[in-house]
Amino acid sequence: MGTGLERALRVLRHRTVASLLVVAIVWIGWEAFIALSAPRRIDPDLAQALARQPQAKIAVTLGFAPEEFHVRLFQTYGVVSGVRGTTVVLDRVKSEDVRRLARYYWIKRIASSP
């Protein structure tokens, strides 16, 4: 029995296995962070509205001024109808896409837009 345990420990000590374990732990930690923080980015009023309707007009607030990359990315989720400072207004965004947007760590808040 000791031989099998020693062999398993030797395999775990190998650099490749140790590196893969570290990467897996970091990845799992990142996914947990995203899963726990994403719902907090969605305004409660918007979350209630999305439960009643399939699409919404939203305002996505970033922690910085959006660049062309961000606007193009948002265009894949809905129709970009304007940029005001650090907020991008999107129309016709599906409820499941709002949840997908909330997974981007650089988005500060997603709220309903008038």
Secondary structure, 3 states (H helix, E strand, C coil): CHHHHHHHHHHHHCHHHHHHHHHHHHHHHHHHHHHHHHHHHECHHHHHHHHHCCEEEEEEEECCCCCHHHHHHHHCCCEEEEEECCEEEEEEEEHHHHHHHHCCCCEEEEEECC
